[in-house]
């Protein structure tokens, strides 16, 4: 029996700001190296990554700026750091290709969503180009016009 992909995926958080700030070219799923208290906090949805980004160093990928706030019931024997740098789990070929795009073409790698997949926390990262101010204005204008069209079609 074939199972639908979306049934095994439940979203923890989405980076809505990423679509406004960047032209997204490609999306990739990456694993995330977490501690126990972070997994518990993710299950409660205590994550913010609107200002986070991916950095490549020594042939490894790291997620910077992702804030996972600990639960008040977290064990006291370990010090919880909400802004800890977390390692992304990708294959060597993917890391090399993404690092090449960032170095040579001036692209940016940003997280767009965080979700559960078969009991494991995954991050959807995207290769993106930054938008200019006029592109952002056009996006806002198109979004407003679509909203007005829906409103007109609904009532008239």
Buried (B, 14 or more C-beta within 10 A) or exposed (E): EEEEEEEEBEEBBBBEEBBEBBBBEEEBBBBBEBBEBBBBBBEEEBBBBBEBBBBBEEEBBBBBBBBBBBEEEBEEEEEBEBEBEBBBBBEEEBBEBBBEBBEEEEBBBBBBBBBBBEEEBBBBBBBBBEBEEEBEEEBEEEEEEEEEEEEEEEEE
